[in-house]
């Protein structure tokens, strides 16, 4: 009979277990490491990740399971970078059935998921680990052909200089060399360009869908709100001007 594996609860946690956390690591659009990501309120955030089982005979001193790859970070087709579970249970032990992981990898290959930040999309397409048609950034679709594309290739390389490593001249469609990206090196220029393009396309799709869903009443309400905001701003400026004039009169 296999040993019982526990899921370790967080300190001071109340209620059912809702997942494990880690200190987030993220990169800016220019490829630089984002220090201490914060939420909209300016507070430091913790990133939720799939829980992993713990083992040991003393519940007060449990250790995480070793030899199990619980999740991998992927850039999905929607532009989000998220941890994807590689096992279907937190208590998965080494040498158990790996069909779930194979299923996740196959799904990722079909939809164009790219392991973040350790893989180069151009390199994956070159060895047929990724279908070229799922790549959206122009720099990942092959060498620059037209004069306009060549100019864009040079301009992008100049913009990234000193931030991300460009794999030499004619880098569009050129796989990055192993050891120059991933881990502490951060993502390569190709995968960041892919993330940027995927996010842009998804944002455009969302904006178009929201615009299509707007009714004449909603549009009229938004216009009224904008008009009221404009009026409020004018009144505030007028009040400031009157107060300033009054102060000048007192000084005289």
SULZI-V18480 format. One line per field, one symbol per residue. ss: DSSP state (a for helix, b for strand, c for the rest). phi: phi as a letter, one per 30 degrees, with the letter a starting at -180 (. if undefined). psi: psi as a letter, one per 30 degrees, with the letter a starting at -180 (. if undefined). Layout:
# SULZI-V18480
ss: ???
phi: ???
psi: ???
This chain:
# SULZI-V18480
ss: cccccbbccccccccccccbbbbccbbcccccbbcccbcccccbcbbbbcccbbbcccaaacbbccccccbbbbbcccccbbbbbcccccccccccccaaaaaaaaaaaaaccbbcccccaaaaaacccccaaacccaaaccccccaaaaaaaaaaaaaaccccccccccccccccccccccaaacccaaaaaaaaaaaaaaaaaaaaaaaaaccaaaaaaaaaaaaaaaaaaaaaaaaaaaaaaaaaaaac
phi: .dddcccddddidcjddbkcbbddbbcdddjddddhebdddicdcccdbedbdbbkdcddbdbdecicddabdbdddcjdcbdcdcbdbdceceidecdddddddddddddidbdcccbcedddddcidbdedddcdddcckddcddddddddddddddceicbdcdidhddiceddejcaiiddiddddddddddddddddddddddddddddcedddddddddddddddddddddddddddddddddddd
psi: kllkklkkklkgkkalkgllllkkklklfgflkkkiklafggkklkkklklkllllfjffilkkklgkjelkkkjlfgfkjlkkkfkgkegklkglkgeeeeeeeeeeeefgkkkkggkkeeeeeeggfkkeffkekefggllkeleeeeeeeeeeeeefkfekkkhllhfkgjkkkkffllbffllleeeeeeeeeeeeeeeeeeeeeeeefkleeeeeeeeeeeeeeeeeeeeeeeeeeeeeeeeeeee.
